[in-house]
Amino acid sequence: MNLRQLKYFVATAETGQVSRAASQLSISQSSITSSIKELELILGAELFHRSSLGMELTNSGRELLSAAKEILEKVEEARRLTQRKSQVDGQISIAATYTSLGYFLPFHLDRLSRMYPGVDIQVSELNRESIEDGLLSNRFDMGIVLTSNLTNLEIETETLLSSARRLWLPNGHRLLGQSKASFEEVAQEDYIMLTVDEAAHTTMKYWSQTNYKPKTKFRTSSVEAVRSMIANGQGVTILSDMVYRPWSLEGKRIETILVDGIIPSMDIGIAWRRGREFTQPMNLIYDYFKQSFVSPQFSQFNVRK
């Protein structure tokens, strides 16, 4: 296993298509395809489900993705050891929703604090409505939110990544014997409904486009409660890959499969008041995320006004 293989694997996992990954890395599609096949041979596991729609991570692929990102980040840290740190000073206030703060932002806050030690980043956890109000009143400079939930036209957003939603099942569940489950099959199961960050509203919105509805057994704002109840066979749920972990707190296995139907992804990104003039710390934060997720060749000197 080598860093090139991991880099190509991560790019494919994040873009969902070999062609997009190849374009992003400025290499041939055959180079990526061969590297992924090499990885699968080394690991003895299939990493992607391949279809005409793109590349979907398998359970083994999702587990490798987390480790691969950590490895590549450590290599990047080693390369930056001799680089000068930013001398920019200032303060920025960021508001984040529960999901973005719990499952996305901490890793990046750590990187940002090391890259820009002179920038004081203040973070507050709030719900979407409070974040929107805070951005419009300039109480917050930026928000890290589920951009798929935002509707206020006075707020501008930049989506950083989209996380697919899948059906979560306990180990050994009867539906694991098939590649996809239908909404009709899911509707026959007890359903554990997550409520935090408008998850219940989003769930019912896409269920309403079907002829079925979930048989809700329990509602909770705790992702860990959902994880434990599913691992213990008390129901199923549909949630995003971002919050997925293969094990419950009790050490029991949780599996996932696709649902045969239209389910929107959970999109996460940056938000700010439309027309807001960016301060230097805001530009640093924006450029960091832009380079990390949207366009790797994005210039760090591009300033938004």
Summary of the structure (lengths in Angstrom):
residues: 305
radius of gyration: 20.4
end to end distance: 44.2
largest distance: 59.6
contacts: 921
relative contact order: 0.14
helix: 44%
strand: 25%
